[in-house]
Amino acid sequence: MTGGTEGGKYKKANPGPVYAWPMGLWFTLFFAAPLLIIVVYSFLKRDVYGGVVREFSLKAYAQMFTPAYGMIFMRTLWIAVVSTAVTIAVALPCGYAMARSRHQTLLLILVIIPFLTNSLIRIFAWMTILGDNGMLNSILRGLHGFVHGLLLHDGKQYVAHKFMFTQGAVILVSIYMYLPYAILPIFTAVDRFDFTLLEAARDLGSTKVTSMFLVLIPSIKSGIISALIFTFIPIFGSYTVPQMVGGKDSYMLGTLVVDQVQKVRNWPLASAFSVMITLLSMLAILWMLVSNKHEADLKKVSTKEDASVVGGARIFAKSLAEGGKK
Protein backbone atom coordinates (compact mmCIF):
# COMPACT_ATOMS: atom_id res chain seq x y z
CA MET A 1 0.00 0.00 0.00
CA THR A 2 1.13 3.51 -0.70
CA GLY A 3 1.16 6.28 1.91
CA GLY A 4 -1.87 8.00 0.37
CA THR A 5 -4.15 4.99 0.72
CA GLU A 6 -6.24 3.74 3.58
CA GLY A 7 -8.08 0.43 3.48
CA GLY A 8 -7.22 0.03 -0.18
CA LYS A 9 -8.85 3.35 -1.13
CA TYR A 10 -7.08 6.50 -2.20
CA LYS A 11 -8.22 9.66 -0.43
CA LYS A 12 -7.85 12.93 -2.27
CA ALA A 13 -6.92 16.06 -0.34
CA ASN A 14 -9.71 18.62 -0.02
CA PRO A 15 -8.38 22.02 -1.22
CA GLY A 16 -11.65 23.81 -0.35
CA PRO A 17 -10.47 25.41 2.92
CA VAL A 18 -7.32 26.70 1.22
CA TYR A 19 -9.36 28.37 -1.52
CA ALA A 20 -11.81 29.78 1.06
CA TRP A 21 -9.11 31.56 3.07
CA PRO A 22 -8.79 34.66 0.82
CA MET A 23 -12.56 35.17 0.69
CA GLY A 24 -12.87 34.56 4.42
CA LEU A 25 -10.11 37.07 5.15
CA TRP A 26 -11.71 39.65 2.85
CA PHE A 27 -15.12 39.10 4.47
CA THR A 28 -13.67 39.47 7.96
CA LEU A 29 -11.64 42.61 7.25
CA PHE A 30 -14.17 44.54 5.17
CA PHE A 31 -17.54 43.34 6.48
CA ALA A 32 -17.48 41.56 9.82
CA ALA A 33 -14.91 43.83 11.49
CA PRO A 34 -16.57 47.16 10.48
CA LEU A 35 -19.97 45.78 11.47
CA LEU A 36 -18.57 44.76 14.88
CA ILE A 37 -17.13 48.26 15.35
CA ILE A 38 -20.53 49.80 14.58
CA VAL A 39 -22.24 47.51 17.09
CA VAL A 40 -19.67 48.39 19.79
CA TYR A 41 -19.96 52.14 19.08
CA SER A 42 -23.74 51.98 19.48
CA PHE A 43 -23.27 50.96 23.13
CA LEU A 44 -20.80 53.74 23.98
CA LYS A 45 -21.20 57.35 25.09
CA ARG A 46 -20.84 60.34 22.82
CA ASP A 47 -17.77 62.50 23.27
CA VAL A 48 -18.34 66.24 23.55
CA TYR A 49 -15.78 66.96 20.83
CA GLY A 50 -16.84 64.10 18.56
CA GLY A 51 -15.98 60.43 18.65
CA VAL A 52 -16.91 58.20 21.57
CA VAL A 53 -16.16 57.71 25.25
CA ARG A 54 -15.36 54.12 26.18
CA GLU A 55 -18.16 53.76 28.71
CA PHE A 56 -21.11 51.40 28.28
CA SER A 57 -24.37 53.26 27.64
CA LEU A 58 -27.83 52.63 26.16
CA LYS A 59 -28.48 56.33 25.59
CA ALA A 60 -28.20 56.02 21.81
CA TYR A 61 -30.91 53.36 21.70
CA ALA A 62 -33.08 55.41 24.06
CA GLN A 63 -32.73 58.42 21.73
CA MET A 64 -33.96 56.34 18.81
CA PHE A 65 -37.43 56.08 20.37
CA THR A 66 -37.98 59.81 20.85
CA PRO A 67 -40.96 61.27 18.90
CA ALA A 68 -38.76 63.23 16.48
CA TYR A 69 -36.75 60.21 15.40
CA GLY A 70 -39.87 58.06 15.46
CA MET A 71 -41.45 60.40 12.90
CA ILE A 72 -38.38 60.08 10.66
CA PHE A 73 -38.57 56.30 10.96
CA MET A 74 -42.28 56.22 10.03
CA ARG A 75 -41.66 58.57 7.10
CA THR A 76 -38.82 56.37 5.87
CA LEU A 77 -40.98 53.27 6.24
CA TRP A 78 -43.84 54.93 4.35
CA ILE A 79 -41.64 56.03 1.43
CA ALA A 80 -39.94 52.61 1.27
CA VAL A 81 -43.25 50.70 1.35
CA VAL A 82 -44.92 52.87 -1.32
CA SER A 83 -41.84 52.80 -3.57
CA THR A 84 -41.48 49.03 -3.20
CA ALA A 85 -45.18 48.37 -3.85
CA VAL A 86 -45.19 50.45 -7.05
CA THR A 87 -41.89 48.90 -8.17
CA ILE A 88 -43.24 45.35 -7.76
CA ALA A 89 -46.50 46.31 -9.50
CA VAL A 90 -44.48 47.56 -12.50
CA ALA A 91 -41.94 44.71 -12.42
CA LEU A 92 -44.55 41.91 -12.51
CA PRO A 93 -45.94 42.63 -16.00
CA CYS A 94 -42.43 43.52 -17.24
CA GLY A 95 -40.99 40.22 -16.01
CA TYR A 96 -43.94 38.28 -17.45
CA ALA A 97 -43.66 40.00 -20.83
CA MET A 98 -39.90 39.35 -20.94
CA ALA A 99 -40.35 35.66 -20.09
CA ARG A 100 -42.96 35.24 -22.86
CA SER A 101 -41.05 37.25 -25.47
CA ARG A 102 -38.91 35.83 -28.23
CA HIS A 103 -36.37 38.61 -27.70
CA GLN A 104 -35.38 37.86 -24.10
CA THR A 105 -31.71 38.67 -24.64
CA LEU A 106 -32.46 42.10 -26.10
CA LEU A 107 -34.91 42.94 -23.30
CA LEU A 108 -32.44 41.79 -20.64
CA ILE A 109 -29.78 44.06 -22.15
CA LEU A 110 -32.20 47.00 -22.08
CA VAL A 111 -32.93 46.33 -18.40
CA ILE A 112 -29.25 45.98 -17.48
CA ILE A 113 -28.07 49.06 -19.42
CA PRO A 114 -28.93 51.50 -16.56
CA PHE A 115 -26.49 49.60 -14.32
CA LEU A 116 -23.67 50.67 -16.66
CA THR A 117 -24.30 54.34 -15.83
CA ASN A 118 -23.26 55.94 -12.55
CA SER A 119 -26.21 56.34 -10.18
CA LEU A 120 -25.41 60.03 -9.60
CA ILE A 121 -25.68 60.73 -13.33
CA ARG A 122 -29.11 59.10 -13.41
CA ILE A 123 -30.25 61.15 -10.42
CA PHE A 124 -28.96 64.35 -12.05
CA ALA A 125 -30.94 63.41 -15.16
CA TRP A 126 -34.12 63.22 -13.08
CA MET A 127 -33.27 66.57 -11.48
CA THR A 128 -33.11 68.03 -14.99
CA ILE A 129 -36.52 66.54 -15.78
CA LEU A 130 -38.26 67.53 -12.52
CA GLY A 131 -36.68 70.97 -11.95
CA ASP A 132 -38.60 74.25 -12.10
CA ASN A 133 -37.12 74.89 -15.56
CA GLY A 134 -36.88 71.20 -16.41
CA MET A 135 -38.38 69.14 -19.20
CA LEU A 136 -41.64 68.36 -17.41
CA ASN A 137 -42.36 71.97 -16.52
CA SER A 138 -41.42 73.02 -20.06
CA ILE A 139 -44.02 70.64 -21.50
CA LEU A 140 -46.66 71.86 -19.05
CA ARG A 141 -45.73 75.48 -19.79
CA GLY A 142 -46.25 74.86 -23.50
CA LEU A 143 -49.63 73.18 -22.89
CA HIS A 144 -50.64 76.02 -20.56
CA GLY A 145 -49.74 78.62 -23.19
CA PHE A 146 -51.68 76.75 -25.87
CA VAL A 147 -54.82 76.38 -23.74
CA HIS A 148 -54.90 79.84 -22.19
CA GLY A 149 -53.48 81.74 -25.16
CA LEU A 150 -55.28 80.15 -28.11
CA LEU A 151 -58.42 78.68 -26.55
CA LEU A 152 -59.26 80.77 -23.48
CA HIS A 153 -57.59 84.04 -24.59
CA ASP A 154 -56.93 85.14 -21.00
CA GLY A 155 -53.12 85.31 -21.08
CA LYS A 156 -52.83 83.74 -17.62
CA GLN A 157 -49.22 83.39 -16.45
CA TYR A 158 -47.89 79.87 -15.95
CA VAL A 159 -46.63 79.03 -12.46
CA ALA A 160 -44.03 76.24 -12.36
CA HIS A 161 -45.13 73.14 -10.47
CA LYS A 162 -42.96 72.03 -7.57
CA PHE A 163 -41.89 68.53 -8.54
CA MET A 164 -38.41 68.64 -6.99
CA PHE A 165 -37.63 68.35 -3.28
CA THR A 166 -40.85 66.46 -2.45
CA GLN A 167 -41.78 62.96 -1.31
CA GLY A 168 -43.18 62.29 -4.76
CA ALA A 169 -39.81 63.00 -6.34
CA VAL A 170 -38.06 60.65 -3.90
CA ILE A 171 -40.60 57.87 -4.59
CA LEU A 172 -40.43 58.35 -8.38
CA VAL A 173 -36.62 58.35 -8.56
CA SER A 174 -36.39 55.42 -6.11
CA ILE A 175 -38.73 53.39 -8.33
CA TYR A 176 -36.58 54.17 -11.35
CA MET A 177 -33.31 53.39 -9.54
CA TYR A 178 -34.35 49.99 -8.17
CA LEU A 179 -36.78 48.73 -10.83
CA PRO A 180 -34.14 46.49 -12.50
CA TYR A 181 -33.50 44.81 -9.12
CA ALA A 182 -37.17 43.79 -9.10
CA ILE A 183 -37.55 42.84 -12.75
CA LEU A 184 -34.63 40.38 -12.91
CA PRO A 185 -35.67 37.97 -10.09
CA ILE A 186 -39.31 38.07 -11.22
CA PHE A 187 -38.27 37.36 -14.81
CA THR A 188 -36.16 34.41 -13.63
CA ALA A 189 -39.06 32.95 -11.64
CA VAL A 190 -41.59 33.42 -14.48
CA ASP A 191 -39.15 31.94 -17.01
CA ARG A 192 -39.07 28.69 -14.97
CA PHE A 193 -42.86 28.58 -14.67
CA ASP A 194 -44.84 25.84 -16.46
CA PHE A 195 -47.36 27.81 -18.53
CA THR A 196 -49.43 24.70 -19.23
CA LEU A 197 -50.79 25.18 -15.71
CA LEU A 198 -52.45 28.41 -16.85
CA GLU A 199 -54.02 26.60 -19.79
CA ALA A 200 -55.28 23.89 -17.44
CA ALA A 201 -56.79 26.52 -15.13
CA ARG A 202 -58.59 28.14 -18.06
CA ASP A 203 -59.88 24.74 -19.22
CA LEU A 204 -61.37 24.33 -15.74
CA GLY A 205 -63.30 27.58 -16.10
CA SER A 206 -60.91 30.15 -14.69
CA THR A 207 -60.51 33.53 -16.37
CA LYS A 208 -57.14 34.93 -17.45
CA VAL A 209 -56.99 37.34 -14.50
CA THR A 210 -58.09 34.72 -11.97
CA SER A 211 -55.60 32.14 -13.25
CA MET A 212 -52.82 34.74 -12.99
CA PHE A 213 -53.59 35.49 -9.33
CA LEU A 214 -54.39 31.90 -8.25
CA VAL A 215 -51.81 29.95 -10.27
CA LEU A 216 -48.99 32.18 -11.54
CA ILE A 217 -48.45 34.50 -8.57
CA PRO A 218 -48.20 31.69 -5.94
CA SER A 219 -45.83 29.76 -8.20
CA ILE A 220 -43.38 32.67 -8.56
CA LYS A 221 -43.53 33.65 -4.88
CA SER A 222 -39.78 33.16 -4.42
CA GLY A 223 -39.03 35.66 -7.20
CA ILE A 224 -41.48 38.19 -5.76
CA ILE A 225 -39.96 37.87 -2.27
CA SER A 226 -36.47 38.35 -3.70
CA ALA A 227 -37.66 41.43 -5.60
CA LEU A 228 -39.25 42.82 -2.42
CA ILE A 229 -36.03 42.44 -0.47
CA PHE A 230 -33.78 43.75 -3.26
CA THR A 231 -35.89 46.93 -3.49
CA PHE A 232 -37.17 47.58 0.04
CA ILE A 233 -33.84 47.30 1.87
CA PRO A 234 -31.85 49.69 -0.39
CA ILE A 235 -34.71 52.22 -0.44
CA PHE A 236 -35.11 52.03 3.34
CA GLY A 237 -31.44 52.89 3.86
CA SER A 238 -31.08 55.18 0.85
CA TYR A 239 -29.06 58.37 1.17
CA THR A 240 -28.29 59.84 -2.27
CA VAL A 241 -31.86 59.92 -3.60
CA PRO A 242 -33.51 61.77 -0.65
CA GLN A 243 -30.44 63.98 -0.30
CA MET A 244 -30.50 65.14 -3.94
CA VAL A 245 -34.19 65.22 -4.89
CA GLY A 246 -35.90 65.27 -1.47
CA GLY A 247 -36.84 68.11 0.85
CA LYS A 248 -37.87 68.62 4.46
CA ASP A 249 -40.84 66.29 4.11
CA SER A 250 -38.62 63.48 2.77
CA TYR A 251 -35.81 63.43 5.36
CA MET A 252 -35.02 59.72 5.78
CA LEU A 253 -32.92 57.46 8.00
CA GLY A 254 -30.02 57.26 5.54
CA THR A 255 -29.67 61.04 5.56
CA LEU A 256 -30.05 61.05 9.34
CA VAL A 257 -27.16 58.61 9.82
CA VAL A 258 -24.85 60.67 7.59
CA ASP A 259 -25.80 63.93 9.35
CA GLN A 260 -25.20 62.40 12.77
CA VAL A 261 -21.67 61.43 11.69
CA GLN A 262 -20.66 64.49 9.67
CA LYS A 263 -22.55 67.38 11.30
CA VAL A 264 -23.68 66.43 14.81
CA ARG A 265 -20.70 64.09 15.43
CA ASN A 266 -22.95 61.72 17.37
CA TRP A 267 -21.35 58.42 16.42
CA PRO A 268 -23.23 56.22 18.92
CA LEU A 269 -26.64 57.35 17.64
CA ALA A 270 -25.58 56.92 14.02
CA SER A 271 -24.27 53.44 14.89
CA ALA A 272 -27.53 52.54 16.66
CA PHE A 273 -29.58 53.46 13.59
CA SER A 274 -27.13 51.53 11.39
CA VAL A 275 -27.50 48.46 13.62
CA MET A 276 -31.29 48.72 13.33
CA ILE A 277 -31.13 48.92 9.52
CA THR A 278 -28.69 45.98 9.45
CA LEU A 279 -30.95 43.84 11.66
CA LEU A 280 -33.92 44.65 9.46
CA SER A 281 -31.91 43.60 6.40
CA MET A 282 -30.83 40.36 8.05
CA LEU A 283 -34.41 39.49 9.04
CA ALA A 284 -35.56 40.12 5.48
CA ILE A 285 -32.81 37.88 4.07
CA LEU A 286 -33.66 35.12 6.57
CA TRP A 287 -37.31 35.40 5.52
CA MET A 288 -36.27 34.98 1.89
CA LEU A 289 -34.11 31.94 2.69
CA VAL A 290 -36.84 30.29 4.75
CA SER A 291 -39.46 30.94 2.06
CA ASN A 292 -37.21 29.55 -0.67
CA LYS A 293 -36.42 26.47 1.42
CA HIS A 294 -40.11 25.89 2.13
CA GLU A 295 -40.93 26.20 -1.57
CA ALA A 296 -38.09 23.81 -2.47
CA ASP A 297 -39.38 21.27 0.09
CA LEU A 298 -42.88 21.50 -1.39
CA LYS A 299 -41.48 20.89 -4.88
CA LYS A 300 -39.56 17.83 -3.62
CA VAL A 301 -42.71 16.41 -2.05
CA SER A 302 -44.67 17.09 -5.23
CA THR A 303 -41.96 15.42 -7.34
CA LYS A 304 -41.93 12.35 -5.09
CA GLU A 305 -45.71 12.10 -5.26
CA ASP A 306 -45.64 12.35 -9.05
CA ALA A 307 -42.92 9.70 -9.21
CA SER A 308 -44.91 7.37 -6.96
CA VAL A 309 -48.03 7.85 -9.09
CA VAL A 310 -46.09 7.12 -12.29
CA GLY A 311 -44.41 4.11 -10.69
CA GLY A 312 -47.75 2.78 -9.49
CA ALA A 313 -49.26 3.22 -12.93
CA ARG A 314 -46.36 1.30 -14.49
CA ILE A 315 -46.75 -1.56 -12.03
CA PHE A 316 -50.50 -1.64 -12.66
CA ALA A 317 -50.00 -1.66 -16.43
CA LYS A 318 -47.38 -4.42 -16.14
CA SER A 319 -49.69 -6.56 -14.02
CA LEU A 320 -52.51 -6.11 -16.54
CA ALA A 321 -50.17 -7.12 -19.38
CA GLU A 322 -49.03 -10.24 -17.52
CA GLY A 323 -52.63 -11.14 -16.69
CA GLY A 324 -53.58 -10.80 -20.34
CA LYS A 325 -50.81 -13.16 -21.39
CA LYS A 326 -51.99 -15.77 -18.90
Secondary structure as GFF3:
##gff-version 3
##sequence-region A 1 326
A	DSSP	beta_strand	5	6	.	.	.	ID=ss1
A	DSSP	beta_strand	9	10	.	.	.	ID=ss2
A	DSSP	alpha_helix	16	27	.	.	.	ID=ss3
A	DSSP	pi_helix	28	32	.	.	.	ID=ss4
A	DSSP	alpha_helix	33	41	.	.	.	ID=ss5
A	DSSP	beta_strand	44	46	.	.	.	ID=ss6
A	DSSP	beta_strand	52	56	.	.	.	ID=ss7
A	DSSP	alpha_helix	59	64	.	.	.	ID=ss8
A	DSSP	alpha_helix	67	100	.	.	.	ID=ss9
A	DSSP	alpha_helix	104	112	.	.	.	ID=ss10
A	DSSP	three_ten_helix	113	116	.	.	.	ID=ss11
A	DSSP	alpha_helix	119	130	.	.	.	ID=ss12
A	DSSP	alpha_helix	135	145	.	.	.	ID=ss13
A	DSSP	pi_helix	146	151	.	.	.	ID=ss14
A	DSSP	alpha_helix	167	191	.	.	.	ID=ss15
A	DSSP	alpha_helix	196	203	.	.	.	ID=ss16
A	DSSP	alpha_helix	208	211	.	.	.	ID=ss17
A	DSSP	pi_helix	212	216	.	.	.	ID=ss18
A	DSSP	alpha_helix	217	219	.	.	.	ID=ss19
A	DSSP	alpha_helix	221	236	.	.	.	ID=ss20
A	DSSP	alpha_helix	240	245	.	.	.	ID=ss21
A	DSSP	three_ten_helix	248	250	.	.	.	ID=ss22
A	DSSP	alpha_helix	253	262	.	.	.	ID=ss23
A	DSSP	alpha_helix	267	325	.	.	.	ID=ss24
###
